[in-house]
Amino acid sequence: MPQTGNRPVSKSSLQALSLSALGVVFGDIGTSPLYTLKTVLALSGGKPDRAVILGTLSLVIWTLIIVTTVKYVSFAMRIDNDGEGGILALMSLLGVKLKPRPVIVALGLIGAALIYGDGAVTPAISVLSAVEGLDIVAPSFSPYVLPSAVVILVALFFIQSQGTARIGRAFGPIMLTWFVTIALLGICGIARHPSVLLAINPGYGISYLHSGGVAGFLVLGGVFLCVTGAEALYADMGHFGARPIRLAWSALVFPSLVLNYAGQAALVLQGAPTSGNIFYRLCPPALLIPLVVLATIATIIASQSIITGAFSMTRQAIQLGWLPRLKITQTSAEGYGQIYVGAVNWTLMVVTCGLALAFGKSDNLAAAYGIAVSATMLATSALLFIAMREIWGWGVILAGGIAGAFIIVDMTFFAANFSKLASGGYVPLLLGGFAYGVMLIWHRGATVVSARLQEAVVPIGTFMADIAQRQIPRVPGTAVFLTRTKEDVPPLMVWHLNHSRALHQRLFALTVDTESVPWVNDAGRLVITEVAPQFWRASARYGFMERPDIPALLAQAHECGCGIDLSDLCYYVGHETILSREDGKGLPKWVAACFVLMQRNCTHLSEYFRLPSDAVVEIGRQISI
C-alpha cells in the first residue's frame, strides 16, 4: 500500500497522488530540457559532429538512469525516517535517532545548506530560459527578456504569502500537459533523424569521454544539469509516498525527458544551429507562443517547488534546533506542507533577482548551477552507505560496491562542476556557506545558553521546603512554566518567586523536545509526573515535521486528571538578554554577537508555541555566554 509520510493510503488514490506529485516533485528536473542540451553542446566547443552529439546525448540519458532511476528512485527512496526523506531526515535518522554522531550531523547540515544556495539559482535560470523563447518569436523583444523575467520572479515571491493551496491543485494537470507536450515535440524531432536513438548505447558516452580529454570531462558539468531536481524526489517522499513518485517517474517523466533530449539532438544532427535555444526549435512556428507560455508556467511551478521546499527545510531545521525561530504561517488547513516563511521568502527573492540581473542570460547562469546540488548528492551517497550497513544490515563489500559506485559518479560530477567555480559556481557555495554558518552559530549559542540555565536549577525538595518555611502565599489558578530544564525546579519559577513573592496553587513545568522522527503519535506525546503536591513536571515530544501547540497539549493533560483549569491558566516564558562573558571563557565575541543578533530577531516563544497572548507573562533575565 503506498504511503504518504507514515500514513497509509488506498490503492485507488495512487494515480491521484502521482498526478499531484508531477506538480510538486518534478518541476525542476522536468524543465531542465529548456537549457541542458544547449549548455552541453556549447561546452563541447565548435560545431558538434555526429560523435559529439550522440556522445553527449548518451551521457545525458545514462545520467538520468544512474543518478535518478537507480540511486534515488530504486535505492534512496527505500530508506526513510518514518516516511520522510531528504538529507535532513536521513541525517536525523543516522546521526541522532540511531546514535549521536556529530560528523553525520555536520555532513547532513552541509548538504541542506547547499540546497539553499542552489535554490536561489533555480528560479532565475528556469524563468530566464523560458522567457528567452520569445527571442525566436520576435527578435525585437530581446531587450525585454531580462526585465520580463525579473517581473515574473518578483510576482512569484509576492504571492507566496497567499498560499498555494488553490494553485497547487492545478499544478499536477499543468505539468502533465507539459510532459506530454515535450514528449510529442521530442518524437517529432526523432522522426527527422531516427538514428539519434543509437545514443541509448552507453558506449557512445564512454567513447566521447575517452576521446574528449579534459574538454570532454568538463562537459559533465553541463550534463549534470539534467538531474539537478533529483534530490527533490527524495525530499518530497513524505508528502506523497515512494510509490506514487516512482510511478510518475517511470511512466511519464523519464520517458518524456529522454524523448525530448533525443529530439533536440536529432535536430542538431540534421544540421540545426546550436545557437539560441534548441528546445524551441522543436516546435512548429505557429505553436511557438503557446509553448513559450506553457514553458513559463512550468518554470514558475518548478520555482514554486524550490521555494516551498526551502520553507519545509527551514521548518525542519528550526524544529531540530539548527536555526532560530522564524515566523511560520500555515497558509492552508488542508495541507501541512502549505506554509510560508517570510524571512526565507524575501531573502530568496532578493538573491534570485540579483542573480538574474547580474548574469543576464540563462547560458551565463548555467555556470553557477549544479555545483551545490552535486555536493549535496555526494553527501547523500555517503549517508546511504551508512544506512545500507546499519539499517539494511548489508556487508561492507555489497554496501561499499553500490554506494561506492554512487559516490564515484557524484564525485565526478562535483569535480566537473567545480571547474565552473570562478565563472559563477562560487555563488551557491557562498550562499550555502552562509546558511551553514548561521546553523552552526545558532546551535552553538543555544547549547551554551541551555548549559548556563542548568547551573541555576534548585532541587524540588529544597524549593518546596523553602516555600513552606517562608509561608509563600498561594493564589488560585495554574501557572505553566515553559523551561529547558528537565529536572528539579525551573530557574524561571525561582526567578518568578523571588520577584512576586507568591505562587499559584497548581504548578506545571513543561519541557518541549523535538525528536529525530518526523511525527509523534498522540499516545506518546505527553509524559506527566507529579513531583510534589500540586506540582507537575511534563515532557512533551514533537516530531521535526510538527509545530508545537501548547494549549492543545494542556487539554490532553487535563484529560489525564491533573486538575488543570483550562480557563484559568497563566503561561510564564523567559526572555533572555544575551551578554558576552567578560572573563573571556565563553564563546568568541563575534560568535556571541551573531547569536545575539539572531536571538533578538526570533519569533516570540508565545507565537511559536501558539500561546494566547493575553495569558502570557514574560520574565526577563540576563545570561552571559
C-alpha positions as CSV (number, residue, x, y, z in Angstrom):
1,M,0.0,0.0,0.0
2,P,1.5,3.4,-0.9
3,Q,2.4,5.7,1.9
4,T,2.1,9.4,2.5
5,G,4.6,10.2,5.2
6,N,3.9,7.4,7.6
7,R,0.1,7.3,6.8
8,P,-1.2,4.6,4.5
9,V,-3.5,5.5,1.6
10,S,-5.7,3.3,-0.5
11,K,-4.5,2.0,-3.9
12,S,-7.3,3.9,-5.6
13,S,-5.6,7.1,-4.8
14,L,-2.2,6.1,-6.3
15,Q,-2.9,7.7,-9.6
16,A,-4.2,10.9,-8.0
17,L,-1.1,11.1,-5.8
18,S,1.1,10.5,-8.8
19,L,-0.6,13.3,-10.7
20,S,-0.2,15.7,-7.7
21,A,3.5,14.7,-7.5
22,L,4.0,15.9,-11.0
23,G,3.3,19.4,-9.9
24,V,5.4,19.4,-6.8
25,V,8.3,16.9,-7.2
26,F,9.2,17.0,-10.9
27,G,9.1,20.7,-11.7
28,D,12.9,21.3,-11.6
29,I,14.0,18.2,-13.4
30,G,11.1,18.4,-15.8
31,T,12.1,21.9,-17.1
32,S,15.8,21.0,-17.5
33,P,15.4,20.3,-21.2
34,L,15.0,24.1,-21.7
35,Y,18.7,24.7,-21.0
36,T,20.6,21.4,-20.5
37,L,21.4,20.2,-24.1
38,K,22.2,23.7,-25.4
39,T,24.6,24.2,-22.5
40,V,26.3,20.8,-23.0
41,L,26.8,21.4,-26.8
42,A,28.2,24.9,-26.1
43,L,30.7,23.4,-23.6
44,S,31.8,20.8,-26.3
45,G,33.1,23.7,-28.4
46,G,32.9,24.4,-32.1
47,K,30.3,22.8,-34.4
48,P,29.4,19.4,-32.9
49,D,29.8,16.4,-35.2
50,R,27.9,13.1,-35.0
51,A,30.2,11.6,-32.4
52,V,29.9,14.6,-30.1
53,I,26.1,14.8,-30.5
54,L,25.5,11.1,-29.8
55,G,28.1,11.0,-27.1
56,T,26.7,13.9,-25.1
57,L,23.1,12.6,-25.6
58,S,24.2,9.2,-24.3
59,L,25.8,10.9,-21.2
60,V,22.5,12.7,-20.5
61,I,20.4,9.6,-20.9
62,W,22.6,7.5,-18.7
63,T,23.0,10.2,-16.1
64,L,19.2,10.2,-15.8
65,I,19.2,6.4,-15.4
66,I,22.1,6.1,-12.9
67,V,21.5,9.1,-10.7
68,T,17.7,9.4,-10.7
69,T,16.3,6.0,-11.6
70,V,18.9,3.8,-9.8
71,K,20.3,5.9,-7.0
72,Y,17.2,7.9,-5.9
73,V,14.1,6.0,-7.1
74,S,15.5,2.5,-6.6
75,F,17.7,2.9,-3.5
76,A,17.4,6.1,-1.6
77,M,13.6,6.1,-1.5
78,R,13.7,2.7,0.3
79,I,15.4,4.4,3.3
80,D,13.1,6.8,5.2
81,N,12.7,8.3,8.6
82,D,9.2,7.3,9.5
83,G,8.1,8.0,5.9
84,E,10.1,11.2,5.5
85,G,13.0,11.5,3.0
86,G,15.6,14.1,2.2
87,I,19.1,14.8,3.5
88,L,17.9,16.3,6.8
89,A,15.6,13.4,7.5
90,L,18.4,11.0,6.7
91,M,20.8,13.0,8.9
92,S,18.4,12.9,11.8
93,L,17.9,9.1,11.4
94,L,21.6,8.2,11.2
95,G,23.2,10.9,13.2
96,V,20.6,11.5,16.0
97,K,18.0,8.7,16.2
98,L,20.3,5.7,16.0
99,K,23.1,7.2,17.9
100,P,24.6,10.7,18.3
101,R,27.3,11.2,15.6
102,P,28.5,14.8,15.1
103,V,30.2,14.0,11.8
104,I,27.0,12.7,10.2
105,V,25.1,15.7,11.5
106,A,27.7,18.1,10.0
107,L,27.5,16.2,6.7
108,G,23.7,16.5,6.6
109,L,23.7,20.1,7.5
110,I,26.3,21.0,4.8
111,G,24.1,19.3,2.3
112,A,21.0,21.1,3.5
113,A,22.7,24.4,3.5
114,L,23.9,23.9,-0.1
115,I,20.3,23.3,-1.2
116,Y,19.6,26.9,-0.1
117,G,22.4,28.0,-2.4
118,D,21.1,26.3,-5.5
119,G,17.5,27.1,-4.5
120,A,18.3,30.8,-5.3
121,V,19.7,29.9,-8.7
122,T,16.9,27.6,-9.8
123,P,14.1,30.1,-10.2
124,A,16.4,32.6,-12.0
125,I,17.7,30.1,-14.7
126,S,14.4,28.4,-15.1
127,V,12.3,31.5,-15.7
128,L,15.0,33.2,-17.9
129,S,15.4,30.1,-20.1
130,A,11.6,30.0,-20.7
131,V,11.2,33.7,-21.4
132,E,14.1,33.6,-23.8
133,G,11.9,31.7,-26.2
134,L,10.4,35.0,-27.1
135,D,13.7,35.8,-28.9
136,I,12.7,33.2,-31.5
137,V,9.2,34.5,-31.9
138,A,10.1,38.2,-32.1
139,P,13.9,39.0,-32.0
140,S,12.9,42.6,-31.3
141,F,11.7,41.5,-27.9
142,S,15.2,40.6,-26.9
143,P,15.9,43.7,-24.7
144,Y,12.7,43.0,-22.7
145,V,13.6,39.3,-21.8
146,L,15.5,40.1,-18.7
147,P,13.1,42.7,-17.3
148,S,10.2,40.4,-18.0
149,A,11.9,37.5,-16.2
150,V,12.6,39.7,-13.2
151,V,8.9,40.9,-13.1
152,I,7.8,37.3,-13.1
153,L,10.2,36.4,-10.3
154,V,9.1,39.3,-8.1
155,A,5.4,38.4,-8.7
156,L,6.2,34.8,-7.8
157,F,7.7,35.7,-4.5
158,F,5.0,38.2,-3.7
159,I,2.2,35.7,-4.0
160,Q,3.8,33.2,-1.6
161,S,2.2,34.7,1.5
162,Q,-1.2,34.0,0.0
163,G,-0.5,30.3,0.0
164,T,-0.6,27.9,-3.0
165,A,-3.4,25.6,-2.0
166,R,-5.7,26.5,-4.9
167,I,-2.9,27.0,-7.4
168,G,-1.4,23.7,-6.2
169,R,-4.5,21.7,-7.4
170,A,-3.7,22.9,-10.9
171,F,0.0,22.1,-10.8
172,G,-0.4,18.4,-11.5
173,P,-2.6,18.8,-14.6
174,I,-0.4,21.6,-16.0
175,M,2.8,19.5,-15.5
176,L,1.0,16.5,-17.1
177,T,0.3,18.7,-20.1
178,W,4.0,19.9,-20.1
179,F,5.4,16.4,-20.0
180,V,3.1,15.1,-22.8
181,T,4.0,18.2,-24.8
182,I,7.8,17.8,-24.5
183,A,7.4,14.1,-25.3
184,L,5.5,14.8,-28.5
185,L,8.0,17.5,-29.5
186,G,10.7,15.0,-29.0
187,I,9.0,12.4,-31.1
188,C,8.7,14.9,-33.9
189,G,12.4,15.7,-33.7
190,I,13.4,12.0,-33.6
191,A,11.3,11.3,-36.7
192,R,13.6,13.7,-38.6
193,H,16.7,11.7,-37.7
194,P,15.8,8.3,-36.1
195,S,19.5,7.2,-35.8
196,V,19.8,9.5,-32.8
197,L,18.3,6.7,-30.8
198,L,21.6,4.9,-31.0
199,A,22.7,7.1,-28.1
200,I,20.9,4.7,-25.8
201,N,24.1,2.7,-26.1
202,P,26.4,3.9,-23.2
203,G,29.4,3.1,-25.4
204,Y,28.8,6.4,-27.2
205,G,29.1,8.4,-24.0
206,I,32.1,6.4,-22.8
207,S,33.9,6.9,-26.2
208,Y,33.2,10.6,-26.1
209,L,34.7,11.0,-22.6
210,H,37.7,8.9,-23.6
211,S,38.4,10.9,-26.7
212,G,37.4,14.3,-25.4
213,G,40.1,14.6,-22.8
214,V,39.8,17.5,-20.4
215,A,37.2,19.2,-22.6
216,G,35.0,16.1,-22.5
217,F,35.3,15.9,-18.7
218,L,34.3,19.5,-18.3
219,V,31.2,18.8,-20.4
220,L,29.9,16.7,-17.5
221,G,29.3,20.0,-15.7
222,G,26.6,20.7,-18.3
223,V,25.3,17.1,-18.4
224,F,24.7,17.3,-14.7
225,L,22.0,20.0,-15.3
226,C,19.6,17.2,-16.4
227,V,19.4,15.8,-12.8
228,T,19.6,18.8,-10.6
229,G,16.0,18.2,-9.5
230,A,16.6,14.6,-8.5
231,E,17.2,15.4,-4.8
232,A,13.5,16.7,-4.7
233,L,12.3,13.2,-5.4
234,Y,13.7,12.0,-2.1
235,A,13.0,15.1,-0.1
236,D,9.3,15.2,-1.1
237,M,8.7,11.5,-0.4
238,G,6.9,12.2,2.8
239,H,4.3,14.3,1.0
240,F,3.3,11.7,-1.5
241,G,4.9,8.4,-0.6
242,A,7.5,6.5,-2.6
243,R,5.2,4.5,-4.9
244,P,3.3,7.5,-6.5
245,I,6.7,9.2,-7.2
246,R,8.1,6.0,-8.7
247,L,5.0,5.6,-10.9
248,A,5.1,9.2,-12.1
249,W,8.8,9.0,-12.9
250,S,8.8,5.6,-14.6
251,A,5.5,6.0,-16.6
252,L,5.8,9.6,-17.7
253,V,8.6,11.9,-16.6
254,F,11.6,9.7,-17.5
255,P,10.3,8.7,-21.0
256,S,9.3,12.3,-21.7
257,L,12.7,13.7,-20.8
258,V,14.6,11.1,-22.8
259,L,12.3,11.6,-25.9
260,N,12.8,15.4,-25.7
261,Y,16.6,15.3,-25.3
262,A,16.7,12.8,-28.2
263,G,14.5,15.1,-30.3
264,Q,16.8,18.1,-29.7
265,A,19.8,16.0,-30.6
266,A,18.2,14.8,-33.7
267,L,17.6,18.4,-34.9
268,V,21.3,19.2,-34.4
269,L,22.2,16.0,-36.2
270,Q,20.0,17.2,-39.1
271,G,22.0,20.5,-39.2
272,A,20.0,22.8,-37.0
273,P,22.2,25.6,-35.4
274,T,23.2,25.2,-31.8
275,S,23.0,29.0,-31.1
276,G,19.9,30.1,-29.2
277,N,17.5,27.7,-27.6
278,I,17.5,24.3,-29.2
279,F,14.4,23.3,-27.3
280,Y,12.1,25.8,-29.0
281,R,13.4,24.8,-32.5
282,L,11.4,21.5,-32.0
283,C,8.1,23.5,-32.1
284,P,6.2,24.4,-35.2
285,P,6.3,28.2,-35.7
286,A,2.5,28.5,-35.3
287,L,2.6,26.9,-31.9
288,L,5.7,28.7,-30.6
289,I,3.9,31.4,-28.5
290,P,1.6,28.8,-26.7
291,L,4.7,26.7,-26.0
292,V,6.6,29.7,-24.5
293,V,3.6,30.4,-22.3
294,L,3.4,26.8,-21.2
295,A,7.1,26.7,-20.6
296,T,6.9,29.9,-18.5
297,I,4.1,28.4,-16.4
298,A,6.1,25.2,-16.0
299,T,9.2,27.1,-14.8
300,I,7.1,29.1,-12.4
301,I,5.8,25.8,-11.0
302,A,9.4,24.5,-10.8
303,S,10.4,27.6,-8.9
304,Q,7.4,27.3,-6.6
305,S,8.5,23.8,-5.7
306,I,12.0,25.0,-4.8
307,I,10.6,27.9,-2.7
308,T,8.2,25.7,-0.8
309,G,10.9,23.1,-0.4
310,A,13.1,25.8,1.2
311,F,10.2,26.6,3.6
312,S,9.8,23.0,4.6
313,M,13.5,22.5,5.1
314,T,13.7,25.7,7.2
315,R,10.9,24.3,9.5
316,Q,12.7,21.1,9.9
317,A,16.0,22.9,10.8
318,I,14.1,25.1,13.3
319,Q,12.5,22.1,15.0
320,L,15.8,20.3,15.2
321,G,17.4,23.3,16.8
322,W,19.7,24.4,14.0
323,L,18.0,27.6,13.0
324,P,16.5,30.4,15.1
325,R,12.7,30.5,15.5
326,L,11.3,32.3,12.4
327,K,7.6,33.2,11.9
328,I,5.9,30.3,10.1
329,T,2.5,30.9,8.7
330,Q,0.2,28.0,7.9
331,T,-1.5,29.1,4.6
332,S,-3.9,26.2,4.4
333,A,-5.7,24.0,6.9
334,E,-5.8,21.2,4.2
335,G,-2.1,20.5,3.8
336,Y,0.7,20.6,6.4
337,G,3.2,21.5,3.7
338,Q,1.3,24.7,2.8
339,I,3.4,27.1,4.9
340,Y,5.0,30.5,4.4
341,V,8.3,31.7,6.0
342,G,8.6,35.4,5.3
343,A,12.3,35.8,6.1
344,V,13.3,33.0,3.8
345,N,10.9,34.2,1.0
346,W,12.2,37.7,0.9
347,T,15.9,36.7,1.2
348,L,15.4,34.3,-1.8
349,M,13.7,37.0,-3.8
350,V,16.5,39.5,-3.4
351,V,19.2,36.9,-4.2
352,T,17.3,35.3,-7.1
353,C,16.5,38.7,-8.8
354,G,20.1,39.8,-8.1
355,L,21.4,36.7,-9.8
356,A,19.1,37.2,-12.8
357,L,20.2,40.8,-13.2
358,A,23.9,40.0,-12.6
359,F,24.2,37.1,-15.1
360,G,21.7,38.4,-17.6
361,K,21.1,35.1,-19.6
362,S,20.4,31.5,-18.7
363,D,23.6,30.5,-20.5
364,N,25.6,32.5,-18.1
365,L,23.7,31.3,-15.1
366,A,24.4,27.7,-16.1
367,A,27.9,28.2,-14.8
368,A,26.5,28.9,-11.3
369,Y,24.1,26.0,-11.4
370,G,24.9,22.5,-10.2
371,I,27.9,22.7,-8.0
372,A,25.9,22.9,-4.8
373,V,23.4,20.2,-5.7
374,S,26.3,17.9,-6.8
375,A,27.9,18.4,-3.4
376,T,24.5,17.6,-1.7
377,M,24.2,14.4,-3.8
378,L,27.7,13.4,-2.7
379,A,26.7,13.8,0.9
380,T,23.5,11.8,0.4
381,S,25.6,9.0,-1.2
382,A,27.9,8.9,1.8
383,L,24.9,8.7,4.2
384,L,23.3,5.9,2.0
385,F,26.4,3.8,2.6
386,I,25.9,4.1,6.4
387,A,22.2,3.4,6.0
388,M,22.9,0.2,3.9
389,R,25.2,-1.0,6.6
390,E,23.2,-0.2,9.7
391,I,19.6,-0.3,8.6
392,W,19.6,-3.0,5.9
393,G,22.5,-4.9,7.5
394,W,24.4,-5.3,4.3
395,G,28.1,-6.3,4.4
396,V,30.9,-3.9,3.7
397,I,31.6,-5.3,0.2
398,L,27.9,-5.1,-1.0
399,A,27.2,-1.7,0.5
400,G,30.6,-0.4,-0.5
401,G,30.2,-1.6,-4.0
402,I,26.8,0.0,-4.6
403,A,27.3,3.2,-2.5
404,G,30.9,3.4,-3.8
405,A,29.6,3.5,-7.4
406,F,27.2,6.3,-6.5
407,I,30.0,8.2,-4.7
408,I,32.3,7.9,-7.7
409,V,29.6,9.2,-10.1
410,D,28.8,12.1,-7.7
411,M,32.5,12.9,-7.2
412,T,33.0,13.0,-10.9
413,F,30.1,15.4,-11.4
414,F,31.2,17.5,-8.5
415,A,34.7,17.8,-9.9
416,A,33.3,18.8,-13.3
417,N,31.1,21.4,-11.7
418,F,33.9,22.6,-9.5
419,S,35.7,23.7,-12.7
420,K,32.9,26.4,-13.1
421,L,33.9,27.9,-9.7
422,A,35.4,31.1,-11.0
423,S,32.7,31.7,-13.6
424,G,29.8,31.6,-11.2
425,G,29.9,28.4,-9.2
426,Y,31.1,30.3,-6.2
427,V,27.6,31.9,-5.8
428,P,25.7,28.9,-4.5
429,L,28.7,27.9,-2.4
430,L,28.9,31.3,-0.8
431,L,25.1,31.2,-0.1
432,G,25.4,27.6,1.2
433,G,28.3,28.5,3.4
434,F,26.4,31.5,4.8
435,A,23.4,29.2,5.6
436,Y,25.7,26.6,7.2
437,G,27.4,29.3,9.3
438,V,24.1,30.6,10.6
439,M,23.1,27.0,11.6
440,L,26.4,26.4,13.5
441,I,26.3,29.7,15.3
442,W,22.7,29.3,16.4
443,H,23.1,25.8,17.6
444,R,26.3,26.5,19.5
445,G,24.8,29.6,21.1
446,A,21.6,27.8,22.1
447,T,23.6,24.9,23.6
448,V,25.7,27.3,25.7
449,V,22.5,29.1,26.9
450,S,20.9,25.8,27.9
451,A,24.0,24.8,29.8
452,R,24.1,28.2,31.6
453,L,20.4,27.7,32.6
454,Q,21.1,24.3,34.1
455,E,23.6,25.9,36.5
456,A,20.7,27.7,38.2
457,V,18.4,24.8,39.0
458,V,17.1,24.1,42.6
459,P,16.1,20.6,43.9
460,I,12.4,20.3,44.3
461,G,12.6,19.2,47.9
462,T,14.6,22.3,48.8
463,F,12.3,24.5,46.9
464,M,9.1,23.2,48.5
465,A,10.6,23.4,51.9
466,D,11.7,27.0,51.3
467,I,8.1,27.8,50.3
468,A,6.7,26.3,53.5
469,Q,9.3,28.0,55.7
470,R,8.8,31.4,54.1
471,Q,5.0,30.9,54.1
472,I,4.7,32.0,50.5
473,P,1.1,32.9,49.6
474,R,-0.5,30.6,47.0
475,V,-3.0,32.2,44.7
476,P,-5.8,30.4,42.8
477,G,-5.1,29.0,39.3
478,T,-2.4,27.1,37.4
479,A,0.9,28.5,36.4
480,V,2.6,26.8,33.4
481,F,6.4,27.4,33.2
482,L,8.0,26.6,29.8
483,T,11.5,25.5,30.5
484,R,14.5,23.8,29.0
485,T,15.5,22.1,32.3
486,K,14.2,18.5,32.6
487,E,14.8,18.0,36.3
488,D,14.4,19.9,39.6
489,V,12.8,23.3,39.6
490,P,13.0,25.5,36.5
491,P,15.1,28.7,37.1
492,L,12.2,30.6,35.6
493,M,10.0,29.6,38.5
494,V,12.6,30.6,41.1
495,W,13.0,34.0,39.5
496,H,9.3,34.5,39.4
497,L,9.0,33.6,43.1
498,N,11.9,36.0,44.0
499,H,10.2,38.9,42.2
500,S,6.5,38.3,43.0
501,R,6.8,36.5,46.4
502,A,3.8,34.4,45.5
503,L,2.9,31.3,43.6
504,H,-0.1,29.7,42.0
505,Q,-1.8,26.8,43.8
506,R,-1.0,24.5,40.9
507,L,2.4,24.5,39.2
508,F,3.2,22.9,35.9
509,A,6.7,22.8,34.5
510,L,6.7,21.9,30.8
511,T,9.7,20.9,28.6
512,V,9.2,20.6,24.9
513,D,11.5,18.3,23.0
514,T,11.8,17.7,19.2
515,E,12.5,14.1,18.4
516,S,14.6,12.8,15.5
517,V,11.4,11.4,13.9
518,P,9.0,13.5,11.7
519,W,5.8,12.6,13.6
520,V,5.0,11.5,17.2
521,N,1.8,9.6,18.0
522,D,-0.6,11.4,20.3
523,A,-0.5,8.5,22.7
524,G,3.2,9.0,23.4
525,R,3.4,12.8,23.1
526,L,3.0,13.8,26.8
527,V,4.5,12.3,29.9
528,I,3.4,13.8,33.2
529,T,4.8,13.2,36.7
530,E,3.5,14.7,40.0
531,V,6.8,15.6,41.7
532,A,5.2,17.3,44.7
533,P,1.7,18.0,45.8
534,Q,0.0,20.2,43.1
535,F,3.4,20.4,41.3
536,W,3.6,18.5,38.0
537,R,6.5,18.0,35.6
538,A,5.7,17.3,32.0
539,S,7.7,16.4,29.0
540,A,6.2,16.9,25.5
541,R,7.5,15.2,22.4
542,Y,7.1,16.5,18.9
543,G,8.5,15.4,15.6
544,F,10.6,17.7,13.4
545,M,7.8,18.0,10.9
546,E,5.3,19.1,13.6
547,R,4.5,22.5,15.1
548,P,4.0,22.6,18.9
549,D,0.6,23.6,20.2
550,I,0.8,24.0,23.9
551,P,-2.9,24.9,24.6
552,A,-4.0,21.7,22.8
553,L,-1.3,19.8,24.7
554,L,-2.6,21.0,28.1
555,A,-6.1,20.0,27.2
556,Q,-4.6,16.5,26.8
557,A,-3.0,16.9,30.3
558,H,-6.4,17.9,31.7
559,E,-7.9,14.7,30.4
560,C,-5.1,12.8,32.3
561,G,-6.5,14.1,35.6
562,C,-4.0,16.8,36.5
563,G,-6.7,19.1,37.7
564,I,-5.8,21.9,35.4
565,D,-8.4,24.6,35.0
566,L,-8.1,25.4,31.3
567,S,-10.0,28.6,31.8
568,D,-7.6,29.9,34.5
569,L,-4.1,29.3,33.1
570,C,-1.1,31.7,33.2
571,Y,1.9,30.9,31.0
572,Y,5.4,32.0,32.1
573,V,8.1,32.3,29.5
574,G,11.6,33.6,29.8
575,H,13.1,36.3,27.7
576,E,16.9,36.1,27.7
577,T,19.1,39.1,27.2
578,I,22.4,37.5,26.0
579,L,25.7,39.1,27.1
580,S,29.3,38.2,26.3
581,R,31.3,36.9,29.2
582,E,33.9,39.4,30.5
583,D,36.3,36.7,31.7
584,G,36.9,35.5,28.1
585,K,35.8,31.9,28.9
586,G,32.7,32.0,26.9
587,L,32.0,32.0,23.2
588,P,34.2,34.1,20.9
589,K,32.8,37.7,20.9
590,W,32.0,37.6,17.2
591,V,30.1,34.3,17.6
592,A,28.2,35.7,20.6
593,A,27.4,38.9,18.7
594,C,26.0,36.9,15.8
595,F,23.9,34.8,18.1
596,V,22.6,37.8,19.9
597,L,21.5,39.3,16.6
598,M,19.6,36.2,15.6
599,Q,18.1,35.8,19.1
600,R,16.7,39.3,19.0
601,N,15.0,38.6,15.7
602,C,13.5,35.3,16.7
603,T,9.8,34.8,16.7
604,H,8.5,35.1,20.3
605,L,8.0,31.9,22.2
606,S,4.3,32.6,22.7
607,E,3.8,32.7,19.0
608,Y,5.9,29.7,18.3
609,F,4.0,27.6,20.9
610,R,0.6,29.2,20.0
611,L,0.1,30.6,23.4
612,P,-2.8,33.0,24.0
613,S,-1.2,36.5,24.2
614,D,-3.5,37.7,27.0
615,A,-2.4,34.8,29.3
616,V,1.4,35.1,28.9
617,V,3.8,36.6,31.5
618,E,7.3,37.3,30.2
619,I,10.2,37.3,32.6
620,G,13.4,39.0,31.5
621,R,16.8,37.6,32.5
622,Q,20.4,38.2,31.6
623,I,22.6,35.3,30.6
624,S,26.3,35.6,29.9
625,I,27.8,33.3,27.2
